[in-house]
Amino acid sequence: MILPAGVPVILASASPRRRALLSELGLTFTALNPGADESYPPMMHPHEAVRFIAEKKARAVADARAAAGERRRRWEGGKRPARAA
């Protein structure tokens, strides 16, 4: 697969091996631990389970990034909220 220039690559995994593989390929990427539940329905075929879990991880990362973006937008034009001590 060839990615268009400027498309960010996000690895939705905490796996050190997956990070190493992407690094060995020379890719620039951001690794995020999605914290997604990796369970799947017990009768699901293995190839379907892989896609099912990947979609859950992608959704978790997208939701976290969207929430972070929303927080950034609220700060624009005003002061950043103070952090709790």
C-alpha positions in Angstrom: 0.0 0.0 0.0 1.3 3.4 -0.9 0.2 6.4 1.2 -0.2 9.8 -0.3 2.4 12.4 1.0 1.3 14.1 4.1 -1.1 11.4 5.3 -0.4 10.7 9.0 0.2 7.1 10.0 -1.2 6.2 13.4 -0.3 2.8 15.0 -3.2 2.0 17.3 -1.2 -0.5 19.4 1.0 -0.7 22.4 3.0 -3.5 20.8 6.8 -2.8 20.8 7.1 -5.4 18.0 4.7 -3.5 15.8 6.5 -0.2 16.5 9.8 -1.9 15.5 8.3 -3.3 12.3 7.1 0.1 11.2 10.4 1.7 12.1 12.3 -0.9 10.1 10.1 0.0 7.1 11.3 3.6 7.5 7.8 4.9 8.2 7.1 8.0 10.2 4.2 7.3 12.6 2.6 8.1 15.9 2.0 5.1 18.2 -1.1 5.4 20.5 -2.4 2.9 22.9 -6.1 2.8 22.2 -7.0 1.1 25.4 -9.7 -0.8 23.5 -11.3 -4.0 24.6 -9.8 -6.7 22.4 -12.5 -9.3 23.0 -14.7 -10.6 20.2 -17.7 -12.9 19.8 -16.6 -16.5 20.4 -18.0 -17.9 17.2 -16.4 -15.2 15.0 -14.0 -16.6 12.3 -10.3 -15.5 13.0 -10.0 -13.3 10.0 -13.2 -11.5 11.0 -12.0 -11.2 14.5 -8.8 -9.4 13.4 -10.9 -6.8 11.4 -13.3 -6.5 14.3 -10.6 -5.7 16.8 -8.8 -3.4 14.4 -12.0 -1.4 13.9 -12.5 -1.1 17.7 -8.9 0.2 18.1 -9.3 2.6 15.2 -12.6 3.9 16.6 -11.1 4.3 20.1 -8.1 6.4 18.7 -10.4 8.5 16.5 -12.7 9.2 19.4 -9.8 10.2 21.7 -8.3 12.4 19.0 -11.7 14.1 18.4 -12.1 14.7 22.1 -8.6 16.2 22.3 -9.4 18.4 19.3 -12.6 19.6 20.9 -10.7 20.5 24.1 -8.1 22.5 21.9 -11.0 24.3 20.1 -12.5 25.4 23.5 -9.1 26.9 24.5 -8.8 29.0 21.3 -9.5 32.6 22.0 -9.3 32.1 25.7 -7.1 30.9 28.4 -6.3 27.2 28.8 -8.1 25.8 31.8 -6.0 25.3 34.9 -5.0 21.8 35.7 -6.2 20.2 38.9 -3.5 20.0 41.5 
